Amino acid sequence: MVNATKGLFISCDVPMAQFIINLNSTLPASQKFIIHILDSTHMFVQPHAAEMIRSAVSDFRDQNSYEKPA
């Protein structure tokens, strides 16, 4: 019998994939969102986690952006 799960496909570079995997690993088991890691740059996640991932990635990029002093 086949089991189907609705998910969101994420394609990104290796560092961002590692960031998402680390974000998933910091959550308790009941809140983990990664369904399956396909390779180093592709994964399926639960659809309800999309906005949380976007927000975390945005915050991460803001913290790691260089702004030239005025």
C-alpha positions as CSV (number, residue, x, y, z in Angstrom):
1,M,0.0,0.0,0.0
2,V,1.2,3.5,-0.9
3,N,1.2,6.3,1.7
4,A,1.1,9.8,0.3
5,T,2.1,12.9,2.3
6,K,1.5,16.5,1.2
7,G,4.7,18.4,1.4
8,L,6.6,21.4,0.2
9,F,9.7,20.9,-2.1
10,I,12.7,23.1,-1.1
11,S,15.6,23.6,-3.4
12,C,18.5,25.6,-2.1
13,D,22.3,25.7,-1.9
14,V,24.2,23.5,0.6
15,P,24.7,26.1,3.4
16,M,21.1,27.1,3.4
17,A,20.0,23.4,3.4
18,Q,22.3,22.8,6.4
19,F,20.7,25.9,8.1
20,I,17.2,24.4,7.6
21,I,18.3,21.0,8.8
22,N,19.9,22.6,11.9
23,L,16.7,24.6,12.5
24,N,14.7,21.4,12.3
25,S,17.0,19.6,14.8
26,T,16.6,22.3,17.4
27,L,12.8,21.7,17.6
28,P,11.1,19.1,19.8
29,A,10.1,15.8,18.1
30,S,6.5,16.9,17.8
31,Q,7.4,20.0,15.9
32,K,10.0,18.7,13.4
33,F,9.0,19.6,9.9
34,I,11.4,17.8,7.5
35,I,9.6,14.9,5.8
36,H,12.6,13.7,3.7
37,I,16.0,14.9,2.7
38,L,16.5,14.0,-1.0
39,D,20.1,15.2,-1.4
40,S,22.4,18.0,-0.1
41,T,20.3,20.7,-1.8
42,H,16.7,19.3,-2.0
43,M,14.2,18.3,0.7
44,F,10.5,17.9,1.4
45,V,9.0,19.7,4.4
46,Q,5.6,19.9,5.9
47,P,3.6,22.7,4.3
48,H,2.7,24.4,7.6
49,A,6.4,25.2,8.2
50,A,6.8,27.3,5.1
51,E,6.3,30.7,6.8
52,M,8.5,29.7,9.8
53,I,11.3,28.7,7.4
54,R,11.0,31.9,5.4
55,S,11.1,34.0,8.6
56,A,14.2,32.1,10.0
57,V,16.0,32.4,6.7
58,S,15.3,36.1,6.4
59,D,16.5,36.7,10.0
60,F,19.6,34.6,9.3
61,R,20.4,36.6,6.1
62,D,19.8,39.9,7.9
63,Q,22.2,38.9,10.7
64,N,24.9,37.9,8.2
65,S,24.7,40.8,5.8
66,Y,27.5,43.4,5.7
67,E,26.5,47.0,5.7
68,K,29.2,49.5,4.9
69,P,29.6,52.1,7.7
70,A,28.3,55.5,6.8
